Amino acid sequence: MTDQAAVLAVTTGLRPLASLSSPREVVRQFMPNWFTATMGTGILALTLAQFPLPIPGLHAVAEGLWLFNIAPAKGDHVLGHLRSRGLGLRSANPTLTDDRR
């Protein structure tokens, strides 16, 4: 794949992982901010479920968000575990790299 085709595939959303050199890069690129996105979605779902005004369909939307959030939360857990075991090699961010090993 040419560089231009790779950039096009990534920017159009058809192949978001096309720019990574290997599958291990997924683990290496995993940072705590992905957990923050999952946590925010969960908080939104819980907030909508507890909303005091009776809005038709709001509880269903909250439940849908909560159910949708299960997959990213599990993914965060698995990737975080793999990263903590060193399967992602070195961090892409030098600030998060543990040089004491």
Biopython code that builds the backbone (N, CA, C, O; Angstrom):
import numpy as np
from Bio.PDB.StructureBuilder import StructureBuilder

atoms = [
    (1, "MET", "N", (0.851, -1.182, 0.000)),
    (1, "MET", "CA", (0.000, 0.000, 0.000)),
    (1, "MET", "C", (0.891, 1.238, 0.000)),
    (1, "MET", "O", (1.826, 1.332, 0.795)),
    (2, "THR", "N", (0.610, 2.164, -0.868)),
    (2, "THR", "CA", (1.405, 3.391, -0.936)),
    (2, "THR", "C", (1.089, 4.275, 0.257)),
    (2, "THR", "O", (0.071, 4.096, 0.925)),
    (3, "ASP", "N", (1.962, 5.223, 0.514)),
    (3, "ASP", "CA", (1.748, 6.138, 1.632)),
    (3, "ASP", "C", (0.458, 6.923, 1.466)),
    (3, "ASP", "O", (-0.292, 7.106, 2.425)),
    (4, "GLN", "N", (0.201, 7.382, 0.261)),
    (4, "GLN", "CA", (-1.011, 8.154, 0.012)),
    (4, "GLN", "C", (-2.258, 7.297, 0.235)),
    (4, "GLN", "O", (-3.239, 7.769, 0.809)),
    (5, "ALA", "N", (-2.226, 6.057, -0.210)),
    (5, "ALA", "CA", (-3.364, 5.158, -0.010)),
    (5, "ALA", "C", (-3.558, 4.859, 1.475)),
    (5, "ALA", "O", (-4.693, 4.753, 1.939)),
    (6, "ALA", "N", (-2.461, 4.721, 2.226)),
    (6, "ALA", "CA", (-2.557, 4.472, 3.664)),
    (6, "ALA", "C", (-3.169, 5.667, 4.378)),
    (6, "ALA", "O", (-4.026, 5.502, 5.246)),
    (7, "VAL", "N", (-2.736, 6.863, 4.018)),
    (7, "VAL", "CA", (-3.297, 8.070, 4.626)),
    (7, "VAL", "C", (-4.779, 8.191, 4.303)),
    (7, "VAL", "O", (-5.576, 8.529, 5.178)),
    (8, "LEU", "N", (-5.156, 7.921, 3.069)),
    (8, "LEU", "CA", (-6.559, 7.979, 2.672)),
    (8, "LEU", "C", (-7.385, 6.949, 3.436)),
    (8, "LEU", "O", (-8.488, 7.260, 3.887)),
    (9, "ALA", "N", (-6.871, 5.732, 3.590)),
    (9, "ALA", "CA", (-7.595, 4.684, 4.315)),
    (9, "ALA", "C", (-7.800, 5.067, 5.774)),
    (9, "ALA", "O", (-8.864, 4.816, 6.340)),
    (10, "VAL", "N", (-6.785, 5.673, 6.384)),
    (10, "VAL", "CA", (-6.897, 6.064, 7.789)),
    (10, "VAL", "C", (-7.837, 7.253, 7.950)),
    (10, "VAL", "O", (-8.669, 7.254, 8.857)),
    (11, "THR", "N", (-7.726, 8.257, 7.100)),
    (11, "THR", "CA", (-8.536, 9.466, 7.255)),
    (11, "THR", "C", (-9.998, 9.247, 6.895)),
    (11, "THR", "O", (-10.865, 9.942, 7.424)),
    (12, "THR", "N", (-10.289, 8.313, 6.021)),
    (12, "THR", "CA", (-11.689, 8.058, 5.688)),
    (12, "THR", "C", (-12.341, 7.103, 6.673)),
    (12, "THR", "O", (-13.551, 6.886, 6.610)),
    (13, "GLY", "N", (-11.564, 6.530, 7.579)),
    (13, "GLY", "CA", (-12.121, 5.663, 8.596)),
    (13, "GLY", "C", (-12.344, 4.232, 8.147)),
    (13, "GLY", "O", (-12.892, 3.426, 8.900)),
    (14, "LEU", "N", (-11.925, 3.901, 6.924)),
    (14, "LEU", "CA", (-12.138, 2.550, 6.433)),
    (14, "LEU", "C", (-11.175, 1.553, 7.082)),
    (14, "LEU", "O", (-11.544, 0.409, 7.346)),
    (15, "ARG", "N", (-9.955, 1.987, 7.336)),
    (15, "ARG", "CA", (-8.954, 1.128, 7.950)),
    (15, "ARG", "C", (-8.167, 1.946, 8.974)),
    (15, "ARG", "O", (-7.059, 2.395, 8.682)),
    (16, "PRO", "N", (-8.728, 2.146, 10.172)),
    (16, "PRO", "CA", (-8.076, 3.029, 11.136)),
    (16, "PRO", "C", (-6.725, 2.514, 11.639)),
    (16, "PRO", "O", (-5.919, 3.303, 12.132)),
    (17, "LEU", "N", (-6.463, 1.222, 11.526)),
    (17, "LEU", "CA", (-5.193, 0.677, 12.007)),
    (17, "LEU", "C", (-4.182, 0.453, 10.887)),
    (17, "LEU", "O", (-3.143, -0.171, 11.100)),
    (18, "ALA", "N", (-4.485, 0.964, 9.690)),
    (18, "ALA", "CA", (-3.629, 0.723, 8.525)),
    (18, "ALA", "C", (-2.241, 1.338, 8.677)),
    (18, "ALA", "O", (-1.290, 0.845, 8.069)),
    (19, "SER", "N", (-2.100, 2.382, 9.458)),
    (19, "SER", "CA", (-0.803, 3.033, 9.573)),
    (19, "SER", "C", (0.124, 2.349, 10.582)),
    (19, "SER", "O", (1.291, 2.725, 10.693)),
    (20, "LEU", "N", (-0.373, 1.358, 11.316)),
    (20, "LEU", "CA", (0.460, 0.668, 12.288)),
    (20, "LEU", "C", (1.323, -0.380, 11.592)),
    (20, "LEU", "O", (0.874, -1.055, 10.665)),
    (21, "SER", "N", (2.548, -0.506, 12.044)),
    (21, "SER", "CA", (3.486, -1.423, 11.393)),
    (21, "SER", "C", (3.258, -2.882, 11.768)),
    (21, "SER", "O", (3.601, -3.774, 10.992)),
    (22, "SER", "N", (2.684, -3.143, 12.947)),
    (22, "SER", "CA", (2.413, -4.516, 13.366)),
    (22, "SER", "C", (1.245, -4.516, 14.352)),
    (22, "SER", "O", (0.896, -3.465, 14.890)),
    (23, "PRO", "N", (0.636, -5.678, 14.597)),
    (23, "PRO", "CA", (-0.452, -5.749, 15.579)),
    (23, "PRO", "C", (-0.022, -5.347, 16.986)),
    (23, "PRO", "O", (-0.842, -4.876, 17.773)),
    (24, "ARG", "N", (1.258, -5.529, 17.306)),
    (24, "ARG", "CA", (1.744, -5.109, 18.631)),
    (24, "ARG", "C", (1.624, -3.605, 18.839)),
    (24, "ARG", "O", (1.548, -3.133, 19.973)),
    (25, "GLU", "N", (1.607, -2.860, 17.749)),
    (25, "GLU", "CA", (1.485, -1.404, 17.837)),
    (25, "GLU", "C", (0.165, -0.999, 18.490)),
    (25, "GLU", "O", (0.098, 0.051, 19.129)),
    (26, "VAL", "N", (-0.879, -1.801, 18.345)),
    (26, "VAL", "CA", (-2.161, -1.488, 18.987)),
    (26, "VAL", "C", (-1.962, -1.422, 20.490)),
    (26, "VAL", "O", (-2.452, -0.502, 21.145)),
    (27, "VAL", "N", (-1.245, -2.394, 21.037)),
    (27, "VAL", "CA", (-0.985, -2.409, 22.475)),
    (27, "VAL", "C", (-0.059, -1.263, 22.854)),
    (27, "VAL", "O", (-0.272, -0.591, 23.863)),
    (28, "ARG", "N", (0.954, -1.047, 22.054)),
    (28, "ARG", "CA", (1.918, 0.016, 22.359)),
    (28, "ARG", "C", (1.283, 1.404, 22.329)),
    (28, "ARG", "O", (1.633, 2.265, 23.135)),
    (29, "GLN", "N", (0.356, 1.620, 21.408)),
    (29, "GLN", "CA", (-0.287, 2.924, 21.275)),
    (29, "GLN", "C", (-1.419, 3.138, 22.280)),
    (29, "GLN", "O", (-1.952, 4.243, 22.382)),
    (30, "PHE", "N", (-1.786, 2.105, 23.014)),
    (30, "PHE", "CA", (-2.865, 2.233, 23.997)),
    (30, "PHE", "C", (-2.407, 3.110, 25.150)),
    (30, "PHE", "O", (-1.398, 2.829, 25.796)),
    (31, "MET", "N", (-3.155, 4.167, 25.399)),
    (31, "MET", "CA", (-2.826, 5.103, 26.471)),
    (31, "MET", "C", (-4.037, 5.230, 27.395)),
    (31, "MET", "O", (-5.146, 4.865, 27.004)),
    (32, "PRO", "N", (-3.845, 5.737, 28.606)),
    (32, "PRO", "CA", (-4.956, 5.849, 29.555)),
    (32, "PRO", "C", (-6.117, 6.729, 29.081)),
    (32, "PRO", "O", (-7.222, 6.610, 29.611)),
    (33, "ASN", "N", (-5.899, 7.598, 28.111)),
    (33, "ASN", "CA", (-6.989, 8.464, 27.656)),
    (33, "ASN", "C", (-8.108, 7.660, 26.997)),
    (33, "ASN", "O", (-9.244, 8.131, 26.946)),
    (34, "TRP", "N", (-7.819, 6.456, 26.492)),
    (34, "TRP", "CA", (-8.886, 5.617, 25.929)),
    (34, "TRP", "C", (-9.830, 5.160, 27.031)),
    (34, "TRP", "O", (-11.038, 5.069, 26.813)),
    (35, "PHE", "N", (-9.297, 4.875, 28.202)),
    (35, "PHE", "CA", (-10.156, 4.523, 29.329)),
    (35, "PHE", "C", (-11.029, 5.710, 29.719)),
    (35, "PHE", "O", (-12.183, 5.527, 30.107)),
    (36, "THR", "N", (-10.498, 6.903, 29.623)),
    (36, "THR", "CA", (-11.261, 8.106, 29.959)),
    (36, "THR", "C", (-12.488, 8.246, 29.054)),
    (36, "THR", "O", (-13.564, 8.616, 29.523)),
    (37, "ALA", "N", (-12.333, 7.956, 27.780)),
    (37, "ALA", "CA", (-13.471, 8.017, 26.855)),
    (37, "ALA", "C", (-14.534, 6.993, 27.243)),
    (37, "ALA", "O", (-15.727, 7.295, 27.220)),
    (38, "THR", "N", (-14.106, 5.790, 27.597)),
    (38, "THR", "CA", (-15.044, 4.750, 28.024)),
    (38, "THR", "C", (-15.745, 5.170, 29.311)),
    (38, "THR", "O", (-16.954, 4.986, 29.450)),
    (39, "MET", "N", (-15.003, 5.724, 30.236)),
    (39, "MET", "CA", (-15.564, 6.153, 31.500)),
    (39, "MET", "C", (-16.588, 7.270, 31.287)),
    (39, "MET", "O", (-17.638, 7.283, 31.929)),
    (40, "GLY", "N", (-16.285, 8.194, 30.398)),
    (40, "GLY", "CA", (-17.220, 9.283, 30.118)),
    (40, "GLY", "C", (-18.525, 8.785, 29.514)),
    (40, "GLY", "O", (-19.598, 9.291, 29.846)),
    (41, "THR", "N", (-18.440, 7.796, 28.630)),
    (41, "THR", "CA", (-19.649, 7.222, 28.045)),
    (41, "THR", "C", (-20.484, 6.532, 29.117)),
    (41, "THR", "O", (-21.711, 6.636, 29.116)),
    (42, "GLY", "N", (-19.824, 5.832, 30.024)),
    (42, "GLY", "CA", (-20.540, 5.178, 31.126)),
    (42, "GLY", "C", (-21.208, 6.180, 32.048)),
    (42, "GLY", "O", (-22.333, 5.962, 32.498)),
    (43, "ILE", "N", (-20.525, 7.269, 32.328)),
    (43, "ILE", "CA", (-21.101, 8.308, 33.188)),
    (43, "ILE", "C", (-22.324, 8.928, 32.516)),
    (43, "ILE", "O", (-23.331, 9.187, 33.174)),
    (44, "LEU", "N", (-22.238, 9.162, 31.223)),
    (44, "LEU", "CA", (-23.383, 9.701, 30.488)),
    (44, "LEU", "C", (-24.564, 8.739, 30.556)),
    (44, "LEU", "O", (-25.698, 9.168, 30.770)),
    (45, "ALA", "N", (-24.313, 7.457, 30.378)),
    (45, "ALA", "CA", (-25.390, 6.466, 30.440)),
    (45, "ALA", "C", (-26.047, 6.456, 31.817)),
    (45, "ALA", "O", (-27.273, 6.413, 31.918)),
    (46, "LEU", "N", (-25.252, 6.494, 32.860)),
    (46, "LEU", "CA", (-25.816, 6.493, 34.216)),
    (46, "LEU", "C", (-26.570, 7.780, 34.516)),
    (46, "LEU", "O", (-27.603, 7.758, 35.185)),
    (47, "THR", "N", (-26.059, 8.888, 34.027)),
    (47, "THR", "CA", (-26.727, 10.173, 34.238)),
    (47, "THR", "C", (-28.074, 10.208, 33.526)),
    (47, "THR", "O", (-29.065, 10.668, 34.094)),
    (48, "LEU", "N", (-28.115, 9.732, 32.302)),
    (48, "LEU", "CA", (-29.381, 9.699, 31.563)),
    (48, "LEU", "C", (-30.394, 8.779, 32.240)),
    (48, "LEU", "O", (-31.588, 9.078, 32.261)),
    (49, "ALA", "N", (-29.920, 7.663, 32.791)),
    (49, "ALA", "CA", (-30.825, 6.730, 33.471)),
    (49, "ALA", "C", (-31.419, 7.352, 34.734)),
    (49, "ALA", "O", (-32.522, 6.987, 35.140)),
    (50, "GLN", "N", (-30.704, 8.281, 35.355)),
    (50, "GLN", "CA", (-31.180, 8.908, 36.595)),
    (50, "GLN", "C", (-31.826, 10.275, 36.365)),
    (50, "GLN", "O", (-32.151, 10.979, 37.322)),
    (51, "PHE", "N", (-32.010, 10.648, 35.105)),
    (51, "PHE", "CA", (-32.573, 11.964, 34.792)),
    (51, "PHE", "C", (-33.958, 12.096, 35.424)),
    (51, "PHE", "O", (-34.785, 11.200, 35.255)),
    (52, "PRO", "N", (-34.237, 13.184, 36.144)),
    (52, "PRO", "CA", (-35.480, 13.278, 36.919)),
    (52, "PRO", "C", (-36.749, 13.532, 36.094)),
    (52, "PRO", "O", (-37.844, 13.214, 36.558)),
    (53, "LEU", "N", (-36.633, 14.089, 34.896)),
    (53, "LEU", "CA", (-37.826, 14.376, 34.113)),
    (53, "LEU", "C", (-38.200, 13.173, 33.246)),
    (53, "LEU", "O", (-37.326, 12.509, 32.689)),
    (54, "PRO", "N", (-39.502, 12.895, 33.136)),
    (54, "PRO", "CA", (-39.926, 11.743, 32.331)),
    (54, "PRO", "C", (-39.912, 12.056, 30.827)),
    (54, "PRO", "O", (-40.885, 12.592, 30.296)),
    (55, "ILE", "N", (-38.843, 11.732, 30.164)),
    (55, "ILE", "CA", (-38.713, 11.940, 28.722)),
    (55, "ILE", "C", (-38.832, 10.574, 28.050)),
    (55, "ILE", "O", (-38.062, 9.663, 28.354)),
    (56, "PRO", "N", (-39.796, 10.428, 27.138)),
    (56, "PRO", "CA", (-39.984, 9.123, 26.493)),
    (56, "PRO", "C", (-38.730, 8.674, 25.735)),
    (56, "PRO", "O", (-38.147, 9.438, 24.966)),
    (57, "GLY", "N", (-38.335, 7.442, 25.965)),
    (57, "GLY", "CA", (-37.201, 6.860, 25.272)),
    (57, "GLY", "C", (-35.841, 7.140, 25.895)),
    (57, "GLY", "O", (-34.836, 6.574, 25.466)),
    (58, "LEU", "N", (-35.800, 8.001, 26.893)),
    (58, "LEU", "CA", (-34.510, 8.367, 27.488)),
    (58, "LEU", "C", (-33.873, 7.183, 28.199)),
    (58, "LEU", "O", (-32.663, 6.975, 28.115)),
    (59, "HIS", "N", (-34.694, 6.407, 28.900)),
    (59, "HIS", "CA", (-34.150, 5.246, 29.604)),
    (59, "HIS", "C", (-33.605, 4.225, 28.608)),
    (59, "HIS", "O", (-32.584, 3.589, 28.871)),
    (60, "ALA", "N", (-34.272, 4.064, 27.474)),
    (60, "ALA", "CA", (-33.795, 3.134, 26.439)),
    (60, "ALA", "C", (-32.465, 3.611, 25.847)),
    (60, "ALA", "O", (-31.577, 2.801, 25.582)),
    (61, "VAL", "N", (-32.330, 4.909, 25.644)),
    (61, "VAL", "CA", (-31.063, 5.459, 25.138)),
    (61, "VAL", "C", (-29.949, 5.219, 26.159)),
    (61, "VAL", "O", (-28.838, 4.837, 25.793)),
    (62, "ALA", "N", (-30.250, 5.444, 27.432)),
    (62, "ALA", "CA", (-29.258, 5.223, 28.488)),
    (62, "ALA", "C", (-28.841, 3.758, 28.534)),
    (62, "ALA", "O", (-27.657, 3.448, 28.666)),
    (63, "GLU", "N", (-29.801, 2.875, 28.428)),
    (63, "GLU", "CA", (-29.483, 1.448, 28.456)),
    (63, "GLU", "C", (-28.674, 1.039, 27.220)),
    (63, "GLU", "O", (-27.761, 0.219, 27.314)),
    (64, "GLY", "N", (-29.011, 1.610, 26.076)),
    (64, "GLY", "CA", (-28.249, 1.335, 24.864)),
    (64, "GLY", "C", (-26.806, 1.795, 24.978)),
    (64, "GLY", "O", (-25.889, 1.078, 24.576)),
    (65, "LEU", "N", (-26.598, 2.992, 25.525)),
    (65, "LEU", "CA", (-25.230, 3.487, 25.736)),
    (65, "LEU", "C", (-24.459, 2.589, 26.694)),
    (65, "LEU", "O", (-23.281, 2.298, 26.488)),
    (66, "TRP", "N", (-25.143, 2.161, 27.735)),
    (66, "TRP", "CA", (-24.505, 1.307, 28.724)),
    (66, "TRP", "C", (-24.088, -0.028, 28.101)),
    (66, "TRP", "O", (-22.975, -0.505, 28.327)),
    (67, "LEU", "N", (-24.982, -0.622, 27.322)),
    (67, "LEU", "CA", (-24.670, -1.890, 26.664)),
    (67, "LEU", "C", (-23.561, -1.718, 25.622)),
    (67, "LEU", "O", (-22.674, -2.564, 25.510)),
    (68, "PHE", "N", (-23.614, -0.622, 24.861)),
    (68, "PHE", "CA", (-22.573, -0.331, 23.876)),
    (68, "PHE", "C", (-21.208, -0.179, 24.551)),
    (68, "PHE", "O", (-20.183, -0.565, 23.989)),
    (69, "ASN", "N", (-21.209, 0.378, 25.743)),
    (69, "ASN", "CA", (-19.974, 0.689, 26.451)),
    (69, "ASN", "C", (-19.265, -0.554, 26.981)),
    (69, "ASN", "O", (-18.102, -0.475, 27.377)),
    (70, "ILE", "N", (-19.938, -1.689, 26.997)),
    (70, "ILE", "CA", (-19.321, -2.905, 27.520)),
    (70, "ILE", "C", (-18.123, -3.323, 26.661)),
    (70, "ILE", "O", (-17.068, -3.662, 27.197)),
    (71, "ALA", "N", (-18.277, -3.301, 25.344)),
    (71, "ALA", "CA", (-17.185, -3.737, 24.453)),
    (71, "ALA", "C", (-15.937, -2.857, 24.586)),
    (71, "ALA", "O", (-14.842, -3.393, 24.757)),
    (72, "PRO", "N", (-16.063, -1.520, 24.514)),
    (72, "PRO", "CA", (-14.847, -0.711, 24.701)),
    (72, "PRO", "C", (-14.227, -0.875, 26.095)),
    (72, "PRO", "O", (-13.005, -0.825, 26.235)),
    (73, "ALA", "N", (-15.054, -1.070, 27.118)),
    (73, "ALA", "CA", (-14.515, -1.257, 28.468)),
    (73, "ALA", "C", (-13.713, -2.552, 28.552)),
    (73, "ALA", "O", (-12.642, -2.585, 29.157)),
    (74, "LYS", "N", (-14.229, -3.610, 27.948)),
    (74, "LYS", "CA", (-13.486, -4.878, 27.929)),
    (74, "LYS", "C", (-12.194, -4.731, 27.125)),
    (74, "LYS", "O", (-11.148, -5.250, 27.515)),
    (75, "GLY", "N", (-12.278, -4.024, 26.008)),
    (75, "GLY", "CA", (-11.078, -3.779, 25.207)),
    (75, "GLY", "C", (-10.032, -3.005, 25.984)),
    (75, "GLY", "O", (-8.842, -3.316, 25.917)),
    (76, "ASP", "N", (-10.479, -1.987, 26.729)),
    (76, "ASP", "CA", (-9.551, -1.214, 27.561)),
    (76, "ASP", "C", (-8.881, -2.112, 28.595)),
    (76, "ASP", "O", (-7.681, -2.003, 28.847)),
    (77, "HIS", "N", (-9.671, -2.998, 29.187)),
    (77, "HIS", "CA", (-9.138, -3.897, 30.209)),
    (77, "HIS", "C", (-8.066, -4.824, 29.611)),
    (77, "HIS", "O", (-6.983, -4.976, 30.176)),
    (78, "VAL", "N", (-8.376, -5.430, 28.481)),
    (78, "VAL", "CA", (-7.443, -6.363, 27.844)),
    (78, "VAL", "C", (-6.174, -5.643, 27.393)),
    (78, "VAL", "O", (-5.069, -6.111, 27.664)),
    (79, "LEU", "N", (-6.323, -4.512, 26.711)),
    (79, "LEU", "CA", (-5.146, -3.774, 26.236)),
    (79, "LEU", "C", (-4.301, -3.251, 27.395)),
    (79, "LEU", "O", (-3.072, -3.274, 27.328)),
    (80, "GLY", "N", (-4.955, -2.779, 28.458)),
    (80, "GLY", "CA", (-4.220, -2.316, 29.632)),
    (80, "GLY", "C", (-3.435, -3.441, 30.281)),
    (80, "GLY", "O", (-2.301, -3.249, 30.720)),
    (81, "HIS", "N", (-4.050, -4.628, 30.340)),
    (81, "HIS", "CA", (-3.366, -5.787, 30.905)),
    (81, "HIS", "C", (-2.154, -6.171, 30.049)),
    (81, "HIS", "O", (-1.067, -6.411, 30.574)),
    (82, "LEU", "N", (-2.349, -6.229, 28.733)),
    (82, "LEU", "CA", (-1.243, -6.570, 27.839)),
    (82, "LEU", "C", (-0.117, -5.550, 27.938)),
    (82, "LEU", "O", (1.061, -5.908, 27.933)),
    (83, "ARG", "N", (-0.490, -4.278, 28.027)),
    (83, "ARG", "CA", (0.520, -3.221, 28.121)),
    (83, "ARG", "C", (1.286, -3.325, 29.430)),
    (83, "ARG", "O", (2.502, -3.131, 29.452)),
    (84, "SER", "N", (0.589, -3.630, 30.527)),
    (84, "SER", "CA", (1.260, -3.735, 31.824)),
    (84, "SER", "C", (2.204, -4.934, 31.879)),
    (84, "SER", "O", (3.149, -4.941, 32.668)),
    (85, "ARG", "N", (1.957, -5.942, 31.055)),
    (85, "ARG", "CA", (2.822, -7.121, 30.996)),
    (85, "ARG", "C", (3.983, -6.928, 30.021)),
    (85, "ARG", "O", (4.800, -7.831, 29.843)),
    (86, "GLY", "N", (4.055, -5.767, 29.397)),
    (86, "GLY", "CA", (5.168, -5.467, 28.521)),
    (86, "GLY", "C", (5.029, -6.024, 27.125)),
    (86, "GLY", "O", (6.011, -6.071, 26.384)),
    (87, "LEU", "N", (3.823, -6.453, 26.739)),
    (87, "LEU", "CA", (3.640, -7.022, 25.411)),
    (87, "LEU", "C", (3.581, -5.968, 24.321)),
    (87, "LEU", "O", (3.605, -6.296, 23.135)),
    (88, "GLY", "N", (3.504, -4.707, 24.714)),
    (88, "GLY", "CA", (3.478, -3.640, 23.728)),
    (88, "GLY", "C", (4.850, -3.048, 23.467)),
    (88, "GLY", "O", (4.978, -2.018, 22.804)),
    (89, "LEU", "N", (5.890, -3.714, 24.001)),
    (89, "LEU", "CA", (7.260, -3.228, 23.875)),
    (89, "LEU", "C", (7.385, -1.869, 24.545)),
    (89, "LEU", "O", (6.918, -1.710, 25.673)),
    (90, "ARG", "N", (7.977, -0.912, 23.916)),
    (90, "ARG", "CA", (8.183, 0.400, 24.522)),
    (90, "ARG", "C", (7.035, 1.324, 24.177)),
    (90, "ARG", "O", (6.408, 1.192, 23.126)),
    (91, "SER", "N", (6.768, 2.248, 25.059)),
    (91, "SER", "CA", (5.690, 3.197, 24.838)),
    (91, "SER", "C", (6.042, 4.176, 23.724)),
    (91, "SER", "O", (7.204, 4.538, 23.539)),
    (92, "ALA", "N", (5.014, 4.597, 22.984)),
    (92, "ALA", "CA", (5.216, 5.610, 21.953)),
    (92, "ALA", "C", (5.466, 6.971, 22.585)),
    (92, "ALA", "O", (6.060, 7.854, 21.966)),
    (93, "ASN", "N", (5.009, 7.133, 23.824)),
    (93, "ASN", "CA", (5.171, 8.380, 24.544)),
    (93, "ASN", "C", (6.321, 8.212, 25.542)),
    (93, "ASN", "O", (6.197, 7.420, 26.476)),
    (94, "PRO", "N", (7.428, 8.928, 25.375)),
    (94, "PRO", "CA", (8.572, 8.738, 26.265)),
    (94, "PRO", "C", (8.268, 9.081, 27.722)),
    (94, "PRO", "O", (8.958, 8.594, 28.618)),
    (95, "THR", "N", (7.266, 9.896, 27.977)),
    (95, "THR", "CA", (6.902, 10.232, 29.337)),
    (95, "THR", "C", (6.343, 9.012, 30.076)),
    (95, "THR", "O", (6.524, 8.875, 31.286)),
    (96, "LEU", "N", (5.666, 8.130, 29.339)),
    (96, "LEU", "CA", (5.060, 6.954, 29.958)),
    (96, "LEU", "C", (5.964, 5.734, 29.936)),
    (96, "LEU", "O", (5.559, 4.670, 30.404)),
    (97, "THR", "N", (7.161, 5.852, 29.414)),
    (97, "THR", "CA", (8.080, 4.731, 29.332)),
    (97, "THR", "C", (8.765, 4.539, 30.669)),
    (97, "THR", "O", (9.279, 5.491, 31.258)),
    (98, "ASP", "N", (8.771, 3.313, 31.141)),
    (98, "ASP", "CA", (9.433, 2.983, 32.387)),
    (98, "ASP", "C", (10.846, 2.523, 32.072)),
    (98, "ASP", "O", (11.040, 1.412, 31.579)),
    (99, "ASP", "N", (11.837, 3.367, 32.350)),
    (99, "ASP", "CA", (13.231, 3.053, 32.014)),
    (99, "ASP", "C", (13.952, 2.326, 33.150)),
    (99, "ASP", "O", (15.158, 2.097, 33.059)),
    (100, "ARG", "N", (13.248, 1.966, 34.202)),
    (100, "ARG", "CA", (13.889, 1.309, 35.335)),
    (100, "ARG", "C", (14.104, -0.178, 35.087)),
    (100, "ARG", "O", (14.770, -0.826, 35.895)),
    (101, "ARG", "N", (13.577, -0.744, 34.019)),
    (101, "ARG", "CA", (13.712, -2.191, 33.784)),
    (101, "ARG", "C", (15.086, -2.557, 33.342)),
    (101, "ARG", "O", (15.365, -3.732, 33.103)),
]
sb = StructureBuilder()
sb.init_structure("model")
sb.init_model(0)
sb.init_chain("A")
sb.init_seg("    ")
for serial, (resi, resn, name, xyz) in enumerate(atoms, 1):
    if name == "N":
        sb.init_residue(resn, " ", resi, " ")
    sb.init_atom(name, np.array(xyz, "f"), 0.0, 1.0, " ", f" {name:<3s}", serial, name[0])
structure = sb.get_structure()
